[in-house]
Amino acid sequence: MQMEIDSAERGREARLVEPPARLSSRQKAAVVVRLLLSQDVSPGLDRLSPEMQADLARAMASLGPISRATLSEVVREFTQRLDGLALTAPNGLAAALALLEPHISPIARAGLRAEAEAGDPADPWTRLAALEAERLRPLLMTESAEVAAILLSKLAVAKAASLLAGLPEGRAQVIAHAVSLTATVTPAMVERIGTHLLGQMQADPDPAFRASPVDRVGAILNSVGSALRETLLGGLAARDAGFADDVRRAIFTFQHIPKRVEPTDVPRILRRVDPDMLTRAIAAGLEEAPLTVEFLLENMSKRLADQIRDEAETMGKPRTEDGEAAMAEVVTAIRALEEEGEVRLIAPED
């Protein structure tokens, strides 16, 4: 009799345990996302296209109650797939470029970016997010505040914060307020805005050279001797007087140091210059650029200044070529520190 009661009880328990529900792949993904959200874990849905986000929301809405058996089965299948996953590759050329960008040359980067923008069918926001902040910043100034707010909202928080911090205060405030007006924007509208902004980027590709023509010619003339520099500037003036004037203002030589360098930066600069080369530059500058020599010596320790002055006077004036090469070495050190953001040159006077 007892055996019959136990058998009936086990049968009733078996009937109470429902088998796992049969779910589609999208519904299983929705179950995993719902589980992550219940544990306050972000599933990174912002990296999906608007269509994929909408499909996921519809799949989640269709789930209804999820039994323990169904959840257990979905999690088991999900973890089995994770166990076999060793590495994930970028989704599309734009994502691959974003991953490789710090490690490839500017020429390769520009070519791949053009290829990605021309032929990658991925979500426009993914491609926009892969662009450098400097390329996106003009959009925040030219587009409406609402469009700019949507752009910031679709970017990673760190990049959005950097872009907002670089805007004029008034413009930044307007865009920050406009974020509050984007709550009712539809996914379709966001996608159209992304397509529009990406079109703007494709219409305004990266320039082949980061520096302006004036700065490039000026940098070249910085490194040639003074006689050749003046000859070339004379030739430029005969062809294009305005361009020649701009180049002359962009040139930065040993003689310009007192007017363009902050006194507090002198010790940092001189640490970048070979001591023998510095002594030769001082020796050459005693006659050719005495103001620069005094400026440099006055802004280093007195003991070091006296030592360098004595060595330079003992050396005597070096050959013109050697002296100009030594002075150019000091200028090169200043330019390198400027590019690294270690020093900031004073703007030239008009």
RODO-2510 file (C-alpha; in nm, 4 decimals, decimal comma):
residues 350
     n   res          X          Y          Z
     1     m     0,0000     0,0000     0,0000
     2     q     0,2810     0,2409     0,0960
     3     m     0,4613     0,1617    -0,2277
     4     e     0,1531     0,2628    -0,4251
     5     i     0,1294     0,5929    -0,2346
     6     d     0,5012     0,6702    -0,2989
     7     s     0,4656     0,5883    -0,6678
     8     a     0,1625     0,8172    -0,7013
     9     e     0,3492     1,0999    -0,5253
    10     r     0,6478     1,0703    -0,7612
    11     g     0,4154     1,0764    -1,0607
    12     r     0,2443     1,3917    -0,9320
    13     e     0,5855     1,5644    -0,8806
    14     a     0,6940     1,4654    -1,2301
    15     r     0,3795     1,6205    -1,3749
    16     l     0,4445     1,9426    -1,1798
    17     v     0,7942     1,9834    -1,3335
    18     e     0,7406     2,1406    -1,6750
    19     p     0,9861     2,0612    -1,9528
    20     p     1,1955     2,3539    -2,0898
    21     a     1,0019     2,5731    -2,3317
    22     r     1,1069     2,5703    -2,6949
    23     l     1,2504     2,9138    -2,7714
    24     s     1,3909     3,0753    -3,0828
    25     s     1,7520     3,1977    -3,0899
    26     r     1,6360     3,5567    -3,0390
    27     q     1,4217     3,4568    -2,7432
    28     k     1,7142     3,2704    -2,5869
    29     a     1,9279     3,5815    -2,6288
    30     a     1,6509     3,7838    -2,4657
    31     v     1,6461     3,5419    -2,1697
    32     v     2,0231     3,5824    -2,1193
    33     v     1,9948     3,9623    -2,1410
    34     r     1,7058     3,9609    -1,8922
    35     l     1,9119     3,7493    -1,6539
    36     l     2,2120     3,9856    -1,6813
    37     l     1,9933     4,2887    -1,6206
    38     s     1,8412     4,1257    -1,3126
    39     q     2,1950     4,1061    -1,1717
    40     d     2,2741     4,4724    -1,2630
    41     v     2,5229     4,3603    -1,5299
    42     s     2,5341     4,5699    -1,8479
    43     p     2,5120     4,3457    -2,1578
    44     g     2,6574     4,6174    -2,3860
    45     l     2,3473     4,6542    -2,6022
    46     d     2,4601     4,9978    -2,7236
    47     r     2,7050     4,8209    -2,9564
    48     l     2,4171     4,6591    -3,1471
    49     s     2,2529     4,8248    -3,4445
    50     p     1,9123     4,9912    -3,3859
    51     e     1,7405     4,7054    -3,5728
    52     m     1,9062     4,4415    -3,3557
    53     q     1,8145     4,6324    -3,0396
    54     a     1,4530     4,6540    -3,1561
    55     d     1,4450     4,2789    -3,2415
    56     l     1,5801     4,1981    -2,8965
    57     a     1,3143     4,4126    -2,7277
    58     r     1,0364     4,2403    -2,9269
    59     a     1,1781     3,8959    -2,8420
    60     m     1,1884     3,9861    -2,4725
    61     a     0,8312     4,1124    -2,4858
    62     s     0,7171     3,7751    -2,6291
    63     l     0,8695     3,5629    -2,3520
    64     g     0,6068     3,5771    -2,0812
    65     p     0,6843     3,3832    -1,7592
    66     i     1,0110     3,1903    -1,7756
    67     s     1,0130     2,8607    -1,5866
    68     r     1,3096     2,7424    -1,3854
    69     a     1,3624     2,4552    -1,6270
    70     t     1,3637     2,6918    -1,9270
    71     l     1,6078     2,9307    -1,7622
    72     s     1,8341     2,6439    -1,6626
    73     e     1,8367     2,5047    -2,0167
    74     v     1,9096     2,8438    -2,1771
    75     v     2,1905     2,9169    -1,9312
    76     r     2,3363     2,5687    -1,9844
    77     e     2,3389     2,6165    -2,3618
    78     f     2,4831     2,9669    -2,3263
    79     t     2,7656     2,8565    -2,0969
    80     q     2,8475     2,5637    -2,3252
    81     r     2,8977     2,8074    -2,6103
    82     l     3,1111     3,0320    -2,3926
    83     d     3,3295     2,7391    -2,2919
    84     g     3,4130     2,6794    -2,6586
    85     l     3,4767     3,0468    -2,7335
    86     a     3,8461     3,1394    -2,7229
    87     l     3,8410     3,4859    -2,8806
    88     t     3,6020     3,7283    -3,0463
    89     a     3,6931     3,9112    -3,3663
    90     p     3,5795     4,2661    -3,4514
    91     n     3,2468     4,2877    -3,6296
    92     g     3,3250     4,4560    -3,9602
    93     l     3,6110     4,6622    -4,0977
    94     a     3,5215     4,9728    -3,8963
    95     a     3,5409     4,7803    -3,5678
    96     a     3,8684     4,6167    -3,6747
    97     l     4,0097     4,9603    -3,7579
    98     a     3,9090     5,0926    -3,4162
    99     l     4,1027     4,8052    -3,2571
   100     l     4,4127     4,8402    -3,4746
   101     e     4,4228     5,2192    -3,5094
   102     p     4,6842     5,2862    -3,2369
   103     h     4,9179     5,0269    -3,3886
   104     i     4,9170     5,1029    -3,7637
   105     s     5,0665     5,3809    -3,9729
   106     p     4,8681     5,6956    -4,0645
   107     i     4,8744     5,5990    -4,4334
   108     a     4,7286     5,2537    -4,3679
   109     r     4,4763     5,4028    -4,1246
   110     a     4,3535     5,6578    -4,3778
   111     g     4,3179     5,3959    -4,6506
   112     l     4,1293     5,1518    -4,4291
   113     r     3,9021     5,4269    -4,2990
   114     a     3,8087     5,5258    -4,6563
   115     e     3,7454     5,1604    -4,7410
   116     a     3,5306     5,1129    -4,4314
   117     e     3,3239     5,4226    -4,5005
   118     a     3,2746     5,3279    -4,8654
   119     g     3,1859     4,9633    -4,8330
   120     d     3,1172     4,8526    -4,4771
   121     p     2,7436     4,7829    -4,4411
   122     a     2,7604     4,8013    -4,0602
   123     d     2,5514     5,0349    -3,8463
   124     p     2,6515     5,4002    -3,9152
   125     w     2,6848     5,4663    -3,5423
   126     t     2,9481     5,1951    -3,5120
   127     r     3,1469     5,3619    -3,7876
   128     l     3,1010     5,7071    -3,6361
   129     a     3,2126     5,5828    -3,2956
   130     a     3,5361     5,4543    -3,4544
   131     l     3,6316     5,8021    -3,5792
   132     e     3,8793     6,0181    -3,3908
   133     a     3,7337     6,2813    -3,1599
   134     e     3,8923     6,5614    -3,3633
   135     r     3,6958     6,4518    -3,6709
   136     l     3,3683     6,4476    -3,4779
   137     r     3,4141     6,7792    -3,2943
   138     p     3,3159     7,0020    -3,5950
   139     l     2,9791     6,8224    -3,6109
   140     l     2,9006     6,9411    -3,2585
   141     m     2,9505     7,3000    -3,3738
   142     t     2,7666     7,2859    -3,7071
   143     e     2,4734     7,0499    -3,6450
   144     s     2,1674     7,1377    -3,4377
   145     a     2,1903     7,0960    -3,0612
   146     e     1,9467     6,8026    -3,0731
   147     v     2,1540     6,6177    -3,3359
   148     a     2,4721     6,6918    -3,1408
   149     a     2,3056     6,5552    -2,8261
   150     i     2,2158     6,2299    -3,0049
   151     l     2,5727     6,2010    -3,1346
   152     l     2,7139     6,2356    -2,7819
   153     s     2,4609     5,9851    -2,6493
   154     k     2,5733     5,7212    -2,9025
   155     l     2,9441     5,7524    -2,8194
   156     a     3,1401     5,5929    -2,5386
   157     v     3,1136     5,8016    -2,2221
   158     a     3,4843     5,8909    -2,2143
   159     k     3,4879     6,0138    -2,5753
   160     a     3,1611     6,2055    -2,5304
   161     a     3,2947     6,3744    -2,2163
   162     s     3,6178     6,4701    -2,3934
   163     l     3,4268     6,6207    -2,6857
   164     l     3,1896     6,8148    -2,4603
   165     a     3,4769     6,9491    -2,2501
   166     g     3,6479     7,0824    -2,5631
   167     l     3,3505     7,2953    -2,6719
   168     p     3,2899     7,6604    -2,5861
   169     e     3,1057     7,6794    -2,2557
   170     g     2,7814     7,8175    -2,4021
   171     r     2,7633     7,5565    -2,6772
   172     a     2,8390     7,2760    -2,4315
   173     q     2,5549     7,3878    -2,2047
   174     v     2,3057     7,4002    -2,4932
   175     i     2,3997     7,0484    -2,6092
   176     a     2,3932     6,9079    -2,2550
   177     h     2,0403     7,0443    -2,2106
   178     a     1,9368     6,9052    -2,5495
   179     v     2,0127     6,5530    -2,4223
   180     s     1,7010     6,5856    -2,2062
   181     l     1,4934     6,6347    -2,5222
   182     t     1,5997     6,3067    -2,6873
   183     a     1,3897     6,0687    -2,4758
   184     t     1,1133     6,0425    -2,7377
   185     v     1,3372     6,0077    -3,0439
   186     t     1,2555     5,6855    -3,2285
   187     p     1,5197     5,4272    -3,3278
   188     a     1,4394     5,4924    -3,6936
   189     m     1,5107     5,8630    -3,6487
   190     v     1,8371     5,7877    -3,4670
   191     e     1,9444     5,5635    -3,7545
   192     r     1,8614     5,8348    -4,0114
   193     i     2,0627     6,0864    -3,8117
   194     g     2,3553     5,8442    -3,7987
   195     t     2,3390     5,7961    -4,1752
   196     h     2,3285     6,1725    -4,2270
   197     l     2,6299     6,2356    -4,0018
   198     l     2,8280     5,9562    -4,1631
   199     g     2,7525     6,1142    -4,5010
   200     q     2,8977     6,4391    -4,3677
   201     m     3,2152     6,2566    -4,2723
   202     q     3,2463     6,0924    -4,6122
   203     a     3,2022     6,4296    -4,7822
   204     d     3,4848     6,5721    -4,5698
   205     p     3,7602     6,3076    -4,5683
   206     d     4,0805     6,3285    -4,3683
   207     p     4,3406     6,5577    -4,5256
   208     a     4,6516     6,3883    -4,6592
   209     f     4,8680     6,6018    -4,4295
   210     r     4,7873     6,7044    -4,0730
   211     a     5,0043     7,0172    -4,0820
   212     s     4,9183     7,3125    -4,3061
   213     p     5,1346     7,3931    -4,6118
   214     v     5,2736     7,6949    -4,4256
   215     d     5,3776     7,4852    -4,1267
   216     r     5,5285     7,2133    -4,3471
   217     v     5,7438     7,4577    -4,5451
   218     g     5,8350     7,6423    -4,2258
   219     a     5,9493     7,3178    -4,0617
   220     i     6,1679     7,2387    -4,3642
   221     l     6,3255     7,5824    -4,3664
   222     n     6,3927     7,5560    -3,9924
   223     s     6,6416     7,2808    -4,0696
   224     v     6,8432     7,4508    -4,3454
   225     g     7,1217     7,7043    -4,3127
   226     s     7,0361     8,0708    -4,2773
   227     a     7,1804     8,1650    -4,6190
   228     l     6,9787     7,8976    -4,8018
   229     r     6,6711     7,9835    -4,5942
   230     e     6,6812     8,3468    -4,7015
   231     t     6,7378     8,2474    -5,0639
   232     l     6,4354     8,0177    -5,0605
   233     l     6,2195     8,2764    -4,8860
   234     g     6,3199     8,5306    -5,1495
   235     g     6,2112     8,2891    -5,4209
   236     l     5,8806     8,2235    -5,2440
   237     a     5,8171     8,5953    -5,2068
   238     a     5,8661     8,6455    -5,5817
   239     r     5,6066     8,3763    -5,6546
   240     d     5,3581     8,4326    -5,3713
   241     a     5,4298     8,7171    -5,1319
   242     g     5,1436     8,6313    -4,8967
   243     f     5,2472     8,2681    -4,8648
   244     a     5,6099     8,3727    -4,8094
   245     d     5,5066     8,6083    -4,5293
   246     d     5,3072     8,3312    -4,3601
   247     v     5,6016     8,0919    -4,3898
   248     r     5,8388     8,3499    -4,2446
   249     r     5,6106     8,3843    -3,9408
   250     a     5,5975     8,0050    -3,9052
   251     i     5,9750     7,9666    -3,9072
   252     f     6,1255     7,9075    -3,5656
   253     t     6,5045     7,9352    -3,5387
   254     f     6,7657     7,9667    -3,2671
   255     q     6,7306     8,3454    -3,2840
   256     h     6,3574     8,3227    -3,2044
   257     i     6,4026     8,1344    -2,8756
   258     p     6,3899     8,4355    -2,6365
   259     k     6,0565     8,5520    -2,7823
   260     r     5,8919     8,2113    -2,8213
   261     v     6,0086     8,0018    -2,5240
   262     e     5,8961     8,0368    -2,1637
   263     p     6,1978     8,0871    -1,9307
   264     t     6,0757     7,8058    -1,7025
   265     d     6,0973     7,5585    -1,9950
   266     v     6,4681     7,6142    -2,0606
   267     p     6,6010     7,3440    -1,8199
   268     r     6,3614     7,0847    -1,9674
   269     i     6,4729     7,1760    -2,3208
   270     l     6,8449     7,1649    -2,2485
   271     r     6,8151     6,8179    -2,0966
   272     r     6,7126     6,6999    -2,4451
   273     v     7,0287     6,8385    -2,6112
   274     d     7,3625     6,6587    -2,6189
   275     p     7,6022     6,8560    -2,3905
   276     d     7,8737     6,8859    -2,6568
   277     m     7,6186     7,0023    -2,9121
   278     l     7,4818     7,2581    -2,6652
   279     t     7,8295     7,3972    -2,6000
   280     r     7,8878     7,4288    -2,9752
   281     a     7,5496     7,6042    -3,0189
   282     i     7,6389     7,8516    -2,7426
   283     a     7,9804     7,9095    -2,8979
   284     a     7,8231     7,9819    -3,2379
   285     g     7,5530     8,1984    -3,0825
   286     l     7,7930     8,4234    -2,8911
   287     e     7,8295     8,6232    -3,2131
   288     e     7,5286     8,5225    -3,4231
   289     a     7,2562     8,5182    -3,1564
   290     p     7,3858     8,6793    -2,8339
   291     l     7,0338     8,7475    -2,7020
   292     t     6,9467     8,3787    -2,7276
   293     v     7,2699     8,2759    -2,5570
   294     e     7,2060     8,5106    -2,2656
   295     f     6,8436     8,3947    -2,2414
   296     l     6,9493     8,0301    -2,2184
   297     l     7,2314     8,0906    -1,9729
   298     e     7,0195     8,3086    -1,7466
   299     n     6,7535     8,0385    -1,7140
   300     m     6,9762     7,7522    -1,6026
   301     s     7,1711     7,7054    -1,2819
   302     k     7,4535     7,9568    -1,2368
   303     r     7,7132     7,6818    -1,1958
   304     l     7,6103     7,5132    -1,5215
   305     a     7,5851     7,8462    -1,7052
   306     d     7,9389     7,9466    -1,6003
   307     q     8,0727     7,6071    -1,7038
   308     i     7,9086     7,6180    -2,0489
   309     r     8,0158     7,9785    -2,1080
   310     d     8,3797     7,8966    -2,0204
   311     e     8,3794     7,5905    -2,2476
   312     a     8,2183     7,7864    -2,5342
   313     e     8,4690     8,0725    -2,5079
   314     t     8,7551     7,8233    -2,4972
   315     m     8,6178     7,6446    -2,8032
   316     g     8,5943     7,9630    -3,0057
   317     k     8,3607     8,0176    -3,2963
   318     p     8,2947     7,6854    -3,4774
   319     r     8,2717     7,6512    -3,8536
   320     t     7,9504     7,8002    -3,9917
   321     e     7,8092     7,4610    -4,0884
   322     d     7,8889     7,3080    -3,7498
   323     g     7,7487     7,6046    -3,5606
   324     e     7,4232     7,6066    -3,7556
   325     a     7,3851     7,2302    -3,7075
   326     a     7,4309     7,2710    -3,3319
   327     m     7,1799     7,5557    -3,3088
   328     a     6,9355     7,3534    -3,5189
   329     e     6,9755     7,0691    -3,2658
   330     v     6,8448     7,2964    -2,9906
   331     v     6,5511     7,4019    -3,2084
   332     t     6,4744     7,0377    -3,2914
   333     a     6,4620     6,9544    -2,9202
   334     i     6,2144     7,2380    -2,8622
   335     r     5,9925     7,1270    -3,1505
   336     a     5,9947     6,7667    -3,0265
   337     l     5,8889     6,8746    -2,6771
   338     e     5,6180     7,0934    -2,8279
   339     e     5,4757     6,7996    -3,0264
   340     e     5,4788     6,5859    -2,7108
   341     g     5,2902     6,8560    -2,5213
   342     e     5,5779     6,9085    -2,2764
   343     v     5,6306     7,2748    -2,3705
   344     r     5,4076     7,5376    -2,5234
   345     l     5,5583     7,8017    -2,7485
   346     i     5,4530     8,1641    -2,7268
   347     a     5,2617     8,2704    -3,0381
   348     p     5,4726     8,4759    -3,2806
   349     e     5,4055     8,8453    -3,3039
   350     d     5,2432     8,9688    -3,6229
***
